[in-house]
């Protein structure tokens, strides 16, 4: 989600991680937090909710519209919610990564979870004890990635500072969590809202389905109407004569 991802660091999805000493821990914690992402002198603020492999990210787009992404690593899917259109777009995680849709605050956290890294000691950030990791990714002759990640033992990535070789003229991008509150999260945060149209990108059908609803139809808000381009009526053609209709005998010569 742009919203949370720098285009330059999205290249992390496309390269392999080198073999180093340690691995970042996988996400196991349940918590919520404010997040601030800084890139190219601009700050983007948002909020995240996490329950192990389930994550919800909320922010606002450049146009001021709400941007909500639900990441279900347990399902291998990402849901891009569009509240004003009453629509949810479902992507497989691999496709979402290619489209820059799973970028965690700052860079894609999924690029670091389970990645090999080099431990650089312990630091306390926002009241949490973290391990500081260095990651260097060689993506070929034109791309290298250097990042420092601070993560807890149960997979909370509290801070990321990273830079790619294609961003040499810019200051490193930075992500940091604030006001981290551990504790159970409402399961509904990680589900597509009942009654919302659900478009499965990459499925056999491009026709939106309906998300499962436990709410009476009368209680579900009507979708916001959007103007549609006029559709020209198809040209009419004369119906063919029935094949079993009697034929006229040829005229006598």
Buried (B, 14 or more C-beta within 10 A) or exposed (E): BBBBBBBBBBBBBEBEBEEBEBBBBEBBBBBBBBBBBBBEEEEBEBBBBBBBBBBBBBBEEEEEEEBBBBBBBEBEBBBBBBBEBBBBBBBBBEBBBBBBBBBBBBBBBBBBBBBBBEBBEEEEBBEBEBBBBBBEBEBEEEBBBBBBBBBBEBBBBBBBBBBBBBBEEBEBBBBBBEEBEBEEBEEEBBBBBBBBBBBBBEEEEEEBBEBEEEEEEEEBEEEEEEEEEEEEEEEEEEEEEEEEEEEEEEEEE
